[in-house]
Structures are given as C-alpha cells and as structure tokens.
C-alpha cells in the first residue's frame, strides 16, 4: 500500500488515509526493541541505521503497520510504502496538529529551555490538561512524536524546539504551528552551525518571525535588549524580567536552592524552588508569566513551581553523604558554563571541586571559549579542578585532565572526599554524570 502527502502523485493515498490508521493505532514507535502491540512503526533511517531492514521484525513484535520507504523485504498488507518516512511522520504530525484549536506554546533558546518548559508545564498543569515535550525530544523526530502523543482531551500543548543551524526552527514551526512562543535567550551555543551570535539570534528568531507572520503571541524576557528588538511587530507581547515588565522578580536567596521574590504581578511574594543557581531566575519568571497570562490561580502558580523537582542532570542539587553535588551535566556552552561557575563560587562550602567537561559544537571559536573558562577559574581557590576531553586537552593548564568521564570517575572514586561540594558540568557528549557515580552510590 502506498500513502503520501495530500496533493502529491495520485498513485499515492493522501496523508488523510494514513491518519485514519493512526486514529485506530495512535501509538508511534521508531525502535523495534520498544514495539508494543498495535503500534505504528516508522522505519526511520540515518547514517548508521536503516529502519526499513527491521520492518518485518516490527510486525512480528506486534506493530499494527510498518511505514517504509524502500522496497519491502516481505509481502504484507501491513507494510505501507511511502516516498520518505521522515517527511511522512512530520506530515502526519501536521495533520494531527490541525485537528486542535488549543494554544500551542513553542519554546526555544540557547540555555534553559528544558527547565523553562518543565516549570511552565508544572504551572499550567495546575489548571489545564497540558501535553508537553518529554525529556529532550526537541528535534526533527522528537517534535513530530510529541505532537502525535497529544490526545483529544488536551487544553494546552508545550513544544520545545532545539536547533543548531539556520532554518531549523522555521521548519518546526511549519508543522507545529505555534500560537504562542518564548525564546529563553540567545547565547554562545552551536556556533559551529550558526556561525556567530548573530546567526544564533537569526536562527532562534525564526520562532518570533512565525508568530509575527501569523499574529501569534510572544513572552519576552524584557531585560534582554536583543529580545526586545527581535520581538518587535508581534501582535501581542507579554513581558517578564527584573524591572519594567508585566511580571517582575528578583533573586531572594541562591546559595543553595533558589528563592525568588516576585515584585510585580498577582503572584507577588516569595517562591522557594528546588533549583540551584540564580541563573534560573528568568526560567522561574517565565513560568510565572505564562501562568498569569493563562489565568492560573496565583497560589497554584506558586505551588506548581515549588513542587517541581529537576531531574535528568539539570540544575540538580544532590546530597551524597557529607558531600554535595551540583549536577548540571545535560549540556554546556560558553554562556551556561560561565553562569554555572559564577554561581558555584558563592556556594557555601570550604572545599570545592570543579568537574568540567568540554563544550561541543563551537566551531572555530572553540579553543578561545575553552581558554575563557580557564581564565575564569584561575582567579579562584579550588580544592581541585578536573577538566575532561575535547579542547580542554589541547590547552596547556595546571589542572588535572582526563580524556573521558570514565577516567575522571575513577579519579574521584580513588579519593576520600568529605564535606566537599562538586560542580559537574559539560556537553552531553562528555557524559560528565559518570564522574560522580561513585559519590552517589557510596554509603
């Protein structure tokens, strides 16, 4: 059977026909190892894998249908041949998106977008049935999968969008069709793909371009002049920041867990979070901003934020015996690395250890940005500094260094740390959480 997008070659069934199959089997799977009975299996392919080779196995494992884009290896009425599996997945998600008239909130930015998304979800879920991007499924595959998980009872959807090159956010908007949007910030992330800070702003700004063109609404961190400029011309703008905004607030306490004082807005007063670092202030204020905009009760806004506990190696404060670990190792770029170290300097501990992994995707700026990290830490007194992998290995410095986090973890395990604070930070490729596994399991 052949199915393809509406309006294409008449030998193909329209996407509306595939959507009927989806309504009967609304669970999507792209990994044969995780196939459940009744799934629609999409045979995606990449540089190192080809799902078409596993389509028959998916059917054997219980999939209702397998969507493929290469000649089938077996004869089966449950194999659906399309022109391109990935574009079909995206087109199907667009068709599903078009069935809803609810707010679709898109979130992008260089730093903090996942934490901001989770906080906003925690707040809006106090009043609305809210569907949100799971974990970090924020790319060309994850976003369609997120949309296709939205059910009929949805009242609000929150879609996180990651990007590392120009045109990516524009593509996501074409099938997400956001009605509202937020850019957390534009920092030195993915410079290899964007080329420069200006490129980052242009790429992330594609979200605001879409909202401007389709009369959407934007939530803007008003402290950032560049976001003020980028949001000009959008039909409706609701602002947050430390002053001169619809919602304002400031750091009340940040030595361990962040406490925020909201100084303007219906949720005025203190909010005690489970987040570490004053750099999370904009993320908290964004959640207050959206909660206020969508008329969530002020106490419910506070409750949602205060009950949120970070996970997945993001701004986590972990107590490990007498030691404390600030685990912020999901990702890193020059902007977030600088803020994390700055915050750690003020952490209330006499003995502090830095466990820093290299930053990825910085292109020609990489060596310079790693050198800046070294300059930042050299003026402080540390119990130890451990640098792992990447361009940290190409620069002469007086600190301990290892090729990978496994080696760093062995070093940590060989020491008897007590009453020590650790900052663990690095790009996802360095997997810096491995460096403190022994501390977390030690009794």
N, C-alpha and C positions, 0 to 999 in steps of 0.2 A: 504494500500500500504506500502511496506517495502523498505527502502532505507538505504544503509550503505556505508562505505568507500570502495574504489576500492580494489579489491583483496580479500575481505572477503567472507564469506559464499555466495554461488551462489544463495541462496534463496532471497538475498537482491539485490536491484538495486544498481548500483555503485553511488558514490558521484557525478559523472558527470551528472547523470539524475536529481538529486536534483538541480544541478547548472542550468540546463535548466529552472526549475521552478523559481529559483532566478532571472534569466535574465528577465523573464516575470513579476516578482514581486520583484524588488530589494530593498524593504524596510523591514527591520527586526525589530521585536518587541518582547520583553520578558515580557511585563506587559500588562495584559488585559485592564487595566484602560487607556492605551495610544494607544490602537489598532486603526489604521486607515484603511480605505478601501483598500484592495489589499496587506496588509502586509503578510509576512510570520511570523507566531507566533511560537517561540521556547519555549517549555514548560520546562524551567529550574526548577531545584529543589534544595533545600538546607535543612539546619537543621530545619528551621521554615516555609518553604513554599514548595509547590509542584505544579508546573505549569500544570501538567497533569490534575489536578482537574478543571482547568479553560479553557481547550482546547475548549470545546463546546461553552463556553461563548465567546471566542476569535473569533470563526467562526460566531457566531451571531452578534458580533460587527463589522464584515466586513473583517476579515482576509481571505485571499485567501486560505491559507493552514495552518494547525497547525501540528508542528513536535512534536511527543510524544514518550515516551519510556516505557509506561505502557499500559496495555490492555485498549482500548478505552471504554468510558462510553456510547458512541452512535455510530451508524453505519453511516459512512460518507466517501465518496471518497476523501474528502478534509483533512482527518486525515492521516498523514504519520508516520508510526511506524518505529522507528529506535532502534538500540541497546542501544545507550546512547545519549541524546540530546546535552549535553555539548560538547562531543568529536565530534559530527556531526557538530555543529556550528563551532568548531575550524577547522575541516577538510574542511568545505565549505569555510572558510576564506583562508585557504592554497591554495585551488584550484583557488580561485579568485586572490590571490596574484600571482600565477604562470602565470596569463594572462598578467602581466606587465613586462616590461624591463626597467623601470624607476628607479632612485635612491630611495631606501628605507632607511631612516635615523632612527636608533634606539637611544633613549636617556634614560639612567638610571642614578642612583646616589642616595646618601643619602639625599642631600639637593639641592634645586634649580632646579630640573629637569623640573618642570612645567613652571617656569618662563623662563628658558633657552629655552624650547620648544616653548613657545609663542613668545619670541624675535626672534628666528630663523625663525619661521613661518612668522612673520611680515617682516623680511628682504627678505626671499626667495620669498614671495608673490609679491614683487615689480617687479619680472621678470617672475616667473613661476606660473602655476596653481598648487597650493600646497594644499594637503589634510593633515590634522593634527588631532591627538587625541583631542577630545573635552573634555574640563574640566579636570577631573582626571580619565577618563576611561582607566586606565593603568594596569588592571589585566586580569585574565584568561577569563573573559567575555567581558570586555571593549575593549581589543585589537582585538579580532575577529570582534566585532561590528564596530570598527574603520576601519578595513581593508575592510569590506563589504560595507562601505559607499564610498569607492574610486570609482570614475567614470572613463569612458574611456578617458576623457579629462585631466586626471592627468599627470603632468610632474615631480612632486616630492611628496613623502609621508614622513611624520614625525610621528613616532610611539613612544609614551612614555611608558616605562616599569617600573612598580613598583615591588618590591619584598620584602618578609620578611623571606625567607628561601632558602637554597641551592637547586639548580636545577630548580628554577622558571624561571629565565632569559633564561636558556638553553631551556626550554620548549617553551617559547615565540618565541625564535629565530627559532625554528623548523617550525613554520608556518608563521612567518613574513619574514624570510629570508632577513635580513638587508644587504645592500651593503655597508653602512657606519654606523659608530656608535660613540657615545660620552658618557663617564662616567663623570658626573659633579664632583664628589668627593666620598670618602668613609668615612663616619663619624659614630658616635655612634647612629645608628638608627636600630630599630628592633633587638636589641641584644638578645631578648628572642628567636627569631627564628634562627638568625645567630650564636649566642653563643659568639662571640667575634669580635673585629675589623678585625682580620684575616679572620673570617668567612664572614664578610661583603665584604671584598675585593675578596674573592673567589667567592661569590655569584654574586656580580656586575660584576666581571671579566669574567663571562661566556659570556658576550657580546663580549669582546675582544677575548676570545677563539674562538668564532664562526667566527669573522672577520679574525682571523689568519688562521683558517682551510679552509675558503672559499675565501681567497685572497681579502678581503674587505679593506676598508679604515677607519682609525680612526682619530678623532680630539681629541687632548690631551692637557689638562691644564699642561704645562711644569713646572710650579712652584712646582707641587706635585711630589716628587721623586717616590712615590709608583705608580703613574700612568705611569711614565716613565718606571718603571720596568714591570708593568702589560701589557704594550703595545708592549714590545719587540717581534720582529718576525712578526709583522703585515706588510703586503706588502707595504702599503702607510700610512704615518703618517704626518698630518698637525697640527702644534702646535700653541698654544696661551698662553700668560702669561704676567708677568711684565717685563721679560727680557729673552734673549737667546731663543726666539721663532719666528716663522714665522710672527705672529701678536702679538705686544706688546702694552700695555697701562697701565695707572695708574689713580688713583682717583685724580680728579682735585678739586672737591668740593662734600661734602657729608653731610653737616649739616642739610639740608632738603632733596631736591631732589638730586640724584646722578648725577654728571657731570664727564664724563670720557674723558681723553686725550689719543688718540691713537698715540703712538710714533713710531710705525713701521707698515707699510702696506699702501696700496693705500688709505685707509680711514683716513689717518693721520689728526689729529686735534681734536677739542672738540665735544663731543656728549652729549647733555643735555637730560637726561631721566626723566621719571615720576616715577621712582623707589626710594624707600628710602633705605639707608644703603650702606656702602662701601662694604659689603659682596656680593653685586650684581655685583661687578666688573667682576669676572670670567664669569658670565652669559652674560653680555654685550659683553665681548671679544669673547666669544664663537659664538655669533651671527655675529660679525664682521668677525670672522674666516671662518664660513661657507659661508657667503655672498661672501667673497673674493674667496674662493675655487670654488664656483659655478658661478663666474664671474658676480656677480651683480654689477651694477654701484656704485662706491664709494658714490656718493650723495644719491643714492637710499638706500644704506645700512644705512646711517645716518638718512634718512627720515623714514625708517621703524622702527628703534629703537626709535627715538624721538616721533613718533606718537603713540607708544604703551603705553596704559594706563592699569596698573594692575587692576585686579578685583578678586572676589571670595576670599576675605580675605587674599590676598598675597601681602605683601610689599606695602600696600596702605597707603597714607597719606591723611587723611580726615580732613577737616576743619569743626568744629561744633561750630558755633558762635565764641566766643573768644578762644575756646579750640581746640587743635589739637590732632588727634588720629593716631598713627601708628598701623594699623590693620594688623597683620601678624599671624592670628589665624587659618590658614588652617591646620597647623600641627606643631609639635615641637619635637625635640630630643636634647640631650645634646649639640651637635655641633651647631645647629642653634639657640638654646636658648642662649648660651654663646655669639655668634656673635650679636644677636639682642640686648641684654642688653648692650654689649660693645658699640654698635653704639648709643644706646639711651642715654648713659652717656654724649655724646658730642652734643646731640640735644640742640639747642638754646632756652631754656626755664628755667625760675627760679623755677617754680613748676612742678614737675614730679611725675606721679603716675604709678606704675607697677601693671598690672593686669595679673598675670601669672597662667595659668592652668597646671595641672600635665602632665608629659610626659609618654606616654604609651609604652608597648611592650619592656621594658628594662630588663626583667627577673631578675636575681639575682643582677644585677648592679643597679637596680632602686633606692633603698634608698640612695646609695652612690652618684649617679648622682644628685638626688634632693638636697642632702646636699651640693654638689658643687655649685649649683645655689644659695643657701643661703649664702655661703661663698663669692660668687662673689658680691652679692648685699649689704652685710652688711657694706662694706667699703665706701659706697656712701650715700649721704644725699637725701632722697626722701620725697616728701610731704606725700605719703602713699604707702604702699606695700600691695597688696591683693593677697593671694595665694588660689587656688581653687582645691579641690578634690585630689584623688589619694594619692600618697605617701607624698605629702605636709602635709596631715592630720596626718601622723604618726611620724612627726619630731617636736620636741619642738623648737619653734622660737617666736620672739617677734612681729610678724606681724599679720595683720588681716587675718582671714581664713574663708572660706565657703566650704560647701560640694559640691556646684554646681554653675554654672554661673548664674542661675536664682537668687539665693540669692545674689551673688555679684552684679548683675544688680540692685537689689532693694537697696543695699547699695549705689551704685553710684547715683541712682535716688534721694535718700534722701538728697544728698549733693548739695550745690550750687557752683559747680566748675566754676571758671572763670580764663582765661589766664593760663590754665593748659595743659600740654602735657601728653598723656597716651600712654604707650606701652601695647598692648594687644597681648598675645602670649600663645599658649597652643596646646596640641594634639587635633586632630579633635574630639575625644570623649568628650572633655570638652566643646566644642561649646562656646568658650570664646567671640565670637562676641556678644552674648546675654548680656554680662556685660556692654556694652556701647550703647545699643539700645536707652536708654533714652537721652543720649547726642546727638545722631544723629537725633532724632525726636524733640528735644526741640527747640523752636523758641526763 
